[in-house]
Amino acid sequence: MADDVPNDVKEDVADIAPFDPTKKKKKKKVVIQDPADDSVEKVTEQTENLSVSDGLESTFSGLKKKKKKAVDTSSLNEESGEVGEDLDDHAGVDEEGEGTVPQSRFPWEGSDRDYEYEELLGRVFNILRENNPELAGDRRRTVMRPPQVLREGTKKTVFVNFMDLCKTMHRQPDHVMAFLLAELGTSGSLDGQQRLVVKGRFAPKNFEGILRRYINEYVICIGCKSPDTILSKENRLFFLRCEKCGSGRSVAPIKAGFVARVGRRTAGT
Amino acid sequence: MSELEVDVQIPTAFDPFAEANADDSGAGSKEYVHIRIQQRNGRKSLTTVQGLKKEYSYNKILKDLKKEFCCNGTVVQDPELGQVIQLQGDQRKNVSTFLVQAGIVKKEHIKIHGF
């Protein structure tokens, strides 16, 4: 989700940049056509597959249907004489397993024994994962791009994709910047292109470590580990609210702590 | 309390409140000892130790730190944060292990900042 939006934006920008109206139109047409085709194809696919994407309960019923249909068609194609037997017999399970190609890896295949709970559970999850992975509970890892760092002169470091990272984390750049600067123990600011300029020499690895700590402390929800959270300020306290599970917690305010005096001293002190 | 609950409900020794209790004990947040690093010119750096308990004699700790790590250092008087130990060089790891081994601070109360 989060990745898709910026990509679209980028594409648009790329389209706009050359100022070529014909090209743009063409592309747009293509863009319009594609999803339609895709959706049609998807629909057909789903109807062929007897889709399992309606939720847990319907998955189960759909599964049964699928099985039966598969059996019917396959047996009809192969030997029409066996249809009656199959329907009568309970041993038709084996036939089903052979009829549908992707389901031929089950351990109960070829035997008459009862299904075990683990096996069925595994099967449900396999099907769920194939058809709609969102419901299977697999945690998709949020991927952060590595920080890009340039050196400006010898004493300053420029953090190029600072804004990008802030957007992927859904955090105010101010907040992230305050944390970064407090942790690095230096001063810095945003420049004209919204890059972060930090005083001192730092490697990308340093930024990465600090950002990791920032995410652990101010982004990730403790309960469900999802990064889909909102940081809000309520009467001087920062609260983190999770969008997935609805839990909330307070987070520590950013404090710079003691900063020693480095460098030349003025004559007064 | 918790033991009784464990006995009654769950055979495994999992205490659901262990985490919360641990958090509470550490959540005073004033007990944290912050160890920071600061860059100086060139490849030089400075380590600051802030938040040690007031009862300790800073000068004695500093003396041992200096002797242990073979570096110089001072105790700085800060108007807001009280006394802060400053050491030359990147001594963050050294300081934290030293403080833990000397039994001055518990490990979970040390926060190492910086990269």
Interface residues (C-beta under 8 A of the other chain):
Chain A: A182 E183 L184 G185 T186 G200 R201 F202 A203 K205 N206 F207 G209 I210 A252 G257 F258 V259 A260 V262 G263
Chain B: S29 H34 R36 I37 Q38 Q39 R40 N41 L46 T48 Q50 V76 D78 L81 V84 Q86 H113 G114 F115
